[in-house]
């Protein structure tokens, strides 16, 4: 068990004031007052739902060792150490890194941020590194991984305490590299503060998470904050074709690198063909066939290629391995019914840009006789502004559309669907049906499909649950679609 004196964890923390014993031994860190107890340091964070400062006295009553806070309570317990800081989240992140022996400094840690493509890029880079012979870790929306060991994921980026614990496990397992998604929430909430990255990758920036950030400018600043914090020893690789790509590099101290399908860049690609069996690209003068489909995946592949080369890997070997890799679960994942000759596509597309990318890709690879039937919803307690936009895109770029529930959470799914329906224009109205039950919506889409048609089930991707009124019930789009195909085969 780890046991370290409090003062040794505060080396990188800007302490405003300290009360009580400085040499108290710390055996664990927590953000949850219910986990407080002897040897534990509790970080009182001001969250969006509640303020951890309200629970300091309760935590102290449970015998904890130390409190990290932005405001001291009226009464101080002489047996407890109180550390006053300007930002508890940033302080806890630095402490978590120190507590676990600064594991990020012992890894080649690459962070990938952007609205879309984070999971695919992180997963591909992880697979690539392992094929190159490295022991590598993965931190992603779909799952966390230490070499072959899979650890379920609950957030795109875990909190700083769990994150550093996972990185420490990777180091203990002999990993030399780690690939991780870096969400905008993670930057804003200091989950990645104190980590040392050897490289950062930017994919793109579109409309998302405004329910949390409030404005698009705040969302952009959160993404940019990741690159602003990179050291000069790191590389910052950005998508030159995204209009915000150059913004990410404005204030970074890291080495600035770019990738592009359209113009001059450090790493360039040319799209030769985008077909149902894969992509044909020319990358830095080499023609390669890839198993992934879609222009958006051309960008993902180019970003991963660039990151690997910047890590010092051989370009030819990298491209050879990438050509044989498949995407992450729930990212343009096919489910085929041979009997009905219907192709299902499961995709995590839950933003307007991601949905448009997927539908445009289907248009590029389908035959003229093939219909595109789209099942799509929008999550509850999230950015409502995108709901009519999502429905409008689906109706405009599909032959038929079923609007349905996604994860309604604590909202009325019928109200979400009404907001989506408002985005459907009169000319497209006849294409659109509303089926609130997601399983029945997928069943209805399959029933509408004829031979060789394509059924796109969008929004949830890899998720294996549906969240309704705070309860997560088992629900897997891929499994449900497979079951419906099997039922119709009987």
C-alpha positions in Angstrom: 0.0 0.0 0.0 1.2 3.5 -0.9 1.8 5.7 2.2 3.4 9.1 1.6 3.7 12.2 3.8 1.4 15.0 2.8 4.2 17.5 2.1 5.7 15.2 -0.5 2.5 15.4 -2.6 2.4 19.2 -2.6 5.6 19.9 -4.5 3.8 21.1 -7.6 0.8 22.6 -5.8 0.4 26.3 -5.3 -0.5 26.3 -1.6 -2.1 29.5 -0.3 -2.2 28.4 3.3 -1.8 25.3 5.4 -3.1 24.3 8.8 -2.6 21.3 10.9 0.1 18.5 10.6 2.1 18.7 7.4 3.7 15.3 7.9 0.5 13.3 8.1 0.7 10.1 6.1 -1.6 9.8 3.0 -2.7 6.4 1.9 -5.3 7.5 -0.7 -7.0 10.4 -2.4 -10.7 10.9 -3.1 -13.1 13.4 -4.5 -16.0 11.6 -2.7 -16.6 12.5 0.9 -18.2 9.1 1.4 -14.8 7.5 0.8 -13.2 9.6 3.5 -11.4 7.9 6.3 -8.0 7.5 8.1 -5.1 8.2 5.8 -7.3 9.7 3.1 -7.0 13.2 1.6 -10.3 14.6 0.4 -10.5 17.2 -2.4 -13.4 19.5 -2.0 -14.4 20.4 -5.6 -16.9 22.9 -6.8 -18.9 20.8 -9.4 -21.8 21.6 -11.7 -24.2 19.6 -9.5 -22.9 20.2 -6.0 -20.1 21.8 -4.0 -17.7 19.5 -2.2 -17.0 22.1 0.4 -20.5 21.3 1.9 -19.2 17.9 2.9 -15.9 18.8 4.6 -17.2 18.6 8.1 -18.8 15.2 7.4 -15.5 13.9 5.9 -13.5 15.2 8.8 -15.9 13.4 11.1 -15.0 10.2 9.4 -11.4 10.6 10.5 -9.7 11.6 7.2 -6.1 12.8 7.2 -6.3 15.9 5.0 -8.6 18.3 3.2 -7.7 20.2 0.0 -10.1 23.1 -0.4 -10.6 26.6 -1.8 -12.4 27.8 1.3 -11.6 26.8 4.9 -14.5 25.7 7.1 -15.4 27.9 10.1 -14.0 25.3 12.6 -10.7 23.4 12.1 -10.0 20.0 13.6 -6.4 20.1 15.0 -5.8 16.5 14.0 -6.7 17.2 10.3 -4.4 18.9 7.8 -6.1 21.6 5.8 -4.5 22.8 2.5 -6.0 26.0 1.1 -5.5 26.3 -2.7 -7.0 28.4 -5.5 -8.2 25.4 -7.5 -8.9 22.1 -5.7 -9.2 20.2 -9.0 -5.8 21.3 -10.2 -4.2 20.6 -6.8 -5.7 17.1 -6.6 -4.4 16.4 -10.2 -0.9 17.3 -9.2 -1.2 15.3 -6.0 -2.5 12.3 -7.8 0.4 12.3 -10.2 2.9 12.6 -7.3 1.0 9.9 -5.2 1.5 7.4 -8.1 5.1 8.3 -8.8 4.4 10.5 -11.8 3.6 7.6 -14.1 3.1 9.9 -17.2 6.7 10.8 -17.1 7.6 7.1 -17.5 5.4 6.7 -20.6 5.3 8.0 -24.2 1.9 9.5 -23.6 -0.1 10.8 -26.6 -3.3 12.7 -26.2 -5.9 13.0 -28.9 -8.6 15.7 -28.7 -11.4 17.1 -31.0 -15.1 16.6 -31.4 -15.1 13.6 -33.7 -12.5 10.9 -34.4 -10.8 10.7 -30.9 -11.8 7.1 -30.2 -10.9 5.9 -33.7 -7.5 7.6 -33.6 -6.7 6.5 -30.1 -7.7 2.9 -30.8 -5.8 2.8 -34.1 -2.7 4.2 -32.6 -2.9 1.7 -29.7 -3.3 -1.2 -32.1 -0.5 0.1 -34.3 1.9 0.5 -31.4 1.2 -3.0 -30.2 1.7 -4.4 -33.8 5.1 -2.6 -33.8 6.0 -4.7 -30.7 5.4 -2.2 -27.9 3.5 -2.7 -24.7 0.9 0.0 -24.7 -2.1 1.3 -22.8 -5.3 2.8 -24.1 -7.7 5.3 -22.4 -10.8 5.8 -24.5 -14.6 6.3 -24.5 -15.1 2.6 -25.5 -12.7 1.0 -23.0 -9.4 1.3 -21.2 -6.8 -1.2 -21.9 -3.4 -2.3 -20.5 -1.9 -4.3 -23.3 -4.5 -7.1 -23.7 -6.3 -6.5 -20.4 -9.6 -4.7 -20.9 -10.9 -2.3 -18.2 -14.5 -0.9 -18.7 -14.6 2.8 -19.3 -17.1 5.1 -17.6 -15.9 8.5 -19.0 -14.0 9.6 -22.1 -11.3 10.8 -19.6 -11.3 9.5 -16.0 -10.9 11.8 -13.1 -7.3 12.7 -12.2 -7.1 10.2 -9.4 -8.3 7.2 -11.4 -6.4 8.4 -14.4 -3.1 8.4 -12.7 -3.9 5.1 -11.0 -4.5 3.6 -14.5 -1.3 5.1 -15.9 0.6 3.6 -12.9 -0.8 0.2 -13.6 0.4 0.6 -17.2 3.9 1.4 -16.0 3.8 -1.6 -13.6 2.7 -3.8 -16.5 5.8 -2.8 -18.5 4.0 -0.4 -20.9 6.2 2.1 -22.7 3.4 4.0 -24.5 -0.1 5.1 -23.8 -2.8 6.6 -26.1 -5.6 8.6 -24.6 -8.6 10.6 -25.6 -8.6 14.0 -24.0 -12.1 15.4 -23.7 -13.0 19.1 -23.4 -14.4 18.3 -19.9 -11.1 16.7 -18.9 -9.2 19.9 -19.7 -11.7 22.3 -18.1 -11.9 20.1 -15.0 -8.1 19.6 -14.7 -8.3 15.9 -15.1 -5.1 15.9 -17.2 -3.3 18.6 -15.3 0.1 17.5 -14.2 0.5 14.8 -16.9 3.4 15.0 -19.2 2.5 14.3 -22.8 5.0 13.6 -25.6 2.5 14.6 -28.2 -1.0 15.9 -28.8 -3.3 15.4 -31.8 -6.2 17.6 -32.9 -8.9 16.0 -35.1 -11.6 18.6 -35.7 -14.0 20.9 -33.9 -17.8 21.1 -34.4 -21.0 21.7 -32.4 -21.0 19.6 -29.1 -21.0 19.8 -25.3 -22.5 23.4 -25.2 -24.7 22.1 -22.4 -21.5 22.1 -20.3 -19.3 24.8 -21.8 -22.1 27.3 -22.4 -20.7 28.8 -25.6 -18.8 27.5 -28.6 -15.9 29.8 -27.7 -15.6 28.2 -24.3 -15.6 24.8 -25.9 -12.8 25.8 -28.3 -10.8 27.3 -25.4 -11.0 24.0 -23.5 -9.7 22.1 -26.5 -7.0 24.7 -27.1 -6.0 24.6 -23.4 -4.7 21.1 -23.9 -2.2 22.3 -26.6 -1.3 25.4 -24.6 -0.1 23.1 -21.8 2.1 20.9 -23.9 5.8 21.2 -23.2 8.3 22.3 -25.8 9.7 18.8 -25.9 6.3 17.5 -27.3 4.7 17.6 -30.7 1.4 19.3 -31.5 -0.2 17.7 -34.6 -3.2 19.5 -36.0 -5.7 19.0 -38.9 -4.8 21.8 -41.3 -8.1 21.4 -43.1 -10.2 22.2 -40.1 -10.8 26.0 -39.8 -9.9 25.8 -36.1 -6.8 23.7 -36.6 -4.4 26.5 -36.7 -6.0 28.1 -33.6 -5.0 25.0 -31.5 -1.3 25.8 -32.2 -1.4 29.6 -31.6 0.1 29.5 -28.0 1.6 26.1 -27.8 5.3 25.7 -26.9 5.3 22.2 -28.6 6.7 21.5 -32.0 4.0 22.5 -34.5 3.1 19.9 -37.2 0.1 19.5 -39.6 -1.8 17.0 -41.7 -4.0 17.6 -44.7 -6.0 16.1 -47.6 -6.3 19.4 -49.3 -3.1 21.4 -49.2 0.5 21.8 -47.9 1.2 20.1 -44.6 3.8 18.1 -42.7 1.8 14.9 -43.6 -0.2 14.9 -46.8 -2.7 12.4 -48.3 -4.6 12.2 -51.5 -7.9 10.4 -51.8 -7.8 8.0 -54.8 -10.9 6.0 -54.0 -13.5 5.7 -51.3 -15.4 2.4 -51.8 -17.4 -0.1 -49.9 -14.4 -2.3 -49.3 -12.1 0.5 -48.1 -10.0 3.5 -48.8 -7.3 3.9 -51.4 -5.0 6.7 -50.4 -1.7 8.1 -51.4 0.2 9.2 -48.3 3.5 11.0 -48.6 4.0 9.5 -52.1 3.0 5.9 -51.2 -0.2 4.4 -52.4 -2.0 2.2 -49.8 -5.3 0.4 -49.5 -7.0 0.6 -46.1 -9.9 -1.4 -44.6 -11.6 1.7 -43.2 -14.3 3.5 -45.1 -15.0 7.2 -45.5 -13.2 10.5 -45.9 -13.4 11.1 -42.2 -11.4 7.9 -41.7 -8.9 9.1 -44.2 -8.2 12.0 -41.8 -8.1 9.6 -38.9 -5.6 7.4 -40.6 -3.5 10.3 -41.6 -3.5 11.7 -38.0 -2.4 8.3 -36.6 0.3 8.0 -39.3 1.6 11.4 -38.5 1.7 10.8 -34.8 3.5 7.5 -35.2 6.2 9.0 -37.5 6.6 11.9 -35.0 7.2 9.2 -32.4 10.1 8.0 -34.5 8.6 5.0 -36.2 9.4 4.0 -39.8 6.8 5.5 -42.3 6.7 2.4 -44.5 6.2 0.0 -41.6 3.5 2.2 -40.1 1.5 2.4 -43.4 1.9 -1.4 -43.9 0.4 -2.1 -40.4 -2.3 0.6 -40.7 -3.5 -0.9 -43.9 -4.7 -4.0 -42.1 -6.3 -2.5 -39.1 -10.0 -2.1 -38.4 -11.8 0.7 -36.6 -13.0 0.9 -33.0 -16.3 -0.8 -31.9 -19.4 1.2 -32.8 -17.5 3.4 -35.4 -19.0 2.7 -38.8 -19.3 -0.9 -37.8 -21.2 -3.2 -40.3 -23.8 -5.8 -39.4 -24.9 -7.7 -42.4 -28.0 -9.9 -43.0 -27.1 -12.3 -45.8 -30.7 -13.5 -46.1 -32.3 -10.1 -46.5 -29.2 -8.7 -48.2 -29.5 -5.7 -45.9 -26.4 -4.0 -44.6 -26.6 -2.4 -41.1 -24.1 0.3 -40.0 -23.7 1.0 -36.3 -22.1 4.4 -35.6 -21.6 6.6 -32.6 -22.5 9.7 -34.6 -24.2 11.9 -32.0 -23.2 15.4 -33.3 -24.4 17.0 -36.5 -21.0 16.9 -38.1 -20.5 13.3 -37.3 -23.9 12.3 -38.6 -23.3 14.3 -41.8 -19.9 12.6 -42.3 -21.4 9.1 -42.0 -24.3 9.8 -44.3 -22.1 11.5 -46.9 -19.9 8.5 -46.8 -22.8 6.2 -47.4 -23.8 8.3 -50.4 -20.3 8.0 -51.7 -20.2 4.2 -51.5 -23.8 3.1 -52.2 -25.2 2.0 -55.5 -27.9 4.2 -57.1 -30.6 1.6 -56.3 -29.7 1.3 -52.6 -31.8 3.2 -50.0 -30.4 4.7 -46.9 -32.7 4.3 -43.9 -31.5 6.1 -40.8 -32.5 5.5 -37.1 -31.4 8.5 -35.0 -32.1 10.2 -31.7 -30.6 12.7 -29.4 -29.5 12.3 -25.7 -31.4 14.0 -22.9 -29.9 16.6 -20.5 -27.4 17.5 -23.2 -27.1 20.3 -25.8 -30.6 20.8 -27.1 -29.7 23.1 -29.9 -28.4 20.3 -32.1 -31.6 18.3 -32.0 -33.4 19.9 -34.9 -30.1 20.1 -36.8 -29.6 16.3 -36.4 -33.1 15.5 -37.7 -32.8 17.9 -40.6 -29.5 16.3 -41.7 -30.9 12.8 -41.4 -34.0 13.7 -43.4 -32.1 15.5 -46.1 -29.4 12.8 -46.5 -31.6 9.7 -46.1 -34.3 8.1 -48.1 -36.3 7.2 -44.9 -35.8 8.2 -41.3 -37.0 6.9 -38.0 -36.6 9.3 -35.1 -36.3 7.5 -31.7 -35.0 7.7 -28.2 -31.3 7.8 -27.5 -30.4 8.1 -23.8 -33.3 10.4 -22.7 -31.8 10.4 -19.2 -34.1 12.7 -17.1 -35.9 14.3 -20.0 -39.2 13.3 -21.6 -38.2 11.4 -24.8 -41.3 12.7 -26.6 -40.3 16.3 -26.0 -36.8 15.5 -27.4 -38.4 13.9 -30.4 -40.7 16.9 -30.9 -37.6 19.2 -30.8 -35.9 17.0 -33.4 -39.1 16.9 -35.6 -39.1 20.7 -35.7 -36.0 20.6 -37.8 -37.5 18.6 -40.6 -38.5 20.7 -43.6 -41.9 20.2 -45.3 -40.4 18.6 -48.5 -38.7 15.9 -46.2 -41.6 15.4 -43.9 -43.0 12.3 -45.7 -39.6 10.5 -45.2 -39.8 10.8 -41.4 -41.5 8.6 -38.8 -41.3 8.8 -35.0 -41.0 5.6 -33.0 -40.0 6.4 -29.4 -39.0 2.8 -28.4 -35.5 2.3 -29.8 -35.8 -1.4 -30.3 -39.1 -1.0 -32.2 -37.5 1.9 -34.2 -34.7 -0.4 -35.4 -37.2 -3.1 -36.2 -39.3 -0.6 -38.2 -36.2 0.4 -40.2 -35.3 -3.1 -41.1 -38.9 -3.7 -42.1 -38.7 -0.7 -44.5 -35.4 -2.0 -46.0 -35.4 -3.9 -49.3 -32.7 -6.1 -50.7 -29.3 -4.4 -50.7 -30.5 -1.4 -48.7 -28.5 0.2 -45.9 -29.8 0.7 -42.4 -27.8 3.3 -40.3 -28.3 3.1 -36.6 -26.7 6.3 -35.2 -26.0 7.9 -31.9 -25.0 5.2 -29.4 -22.3 3.1 -31.2 -20.4 1.1 -28.7 -22.7 1.8 -25.7 -24.4 -1.3 -24.3 -27.0 0.5 -22.2 -29.9 3.0 -22.5 -30.2 5.5 -19.7 -33.8 6.4 -18.7 -34.6 8.3 -15.5 -31.2 7.6 -14.0 -31.4 3.8 -14.7 -29.0 2.2 -17.2 -30.9 -0.7 -18.8 -29.0 -3.1 -21.1 -29.2 -2.0 -24.7 -26.7 -2.6 -27.5 -27.6 -1.3 -31.0 -25.4 -3.9 -32.7 -26.9 -6.8 -30.6 -30.4 -5.6 -31.2 -29.9 -5.2 -34.9 -28.3 -8.7 -35.1 -31.3 -10.2 -33.2 -33.8 -8.6 -35.5 -32.0 -9.9 -38.5 -32.0 -13.4 -37.0 -35.7 -13.2 -36.2 -36.5 -12.3 -39.8 -34.4 -15.2 -41.0 -36.7 -17.7 -39.3 
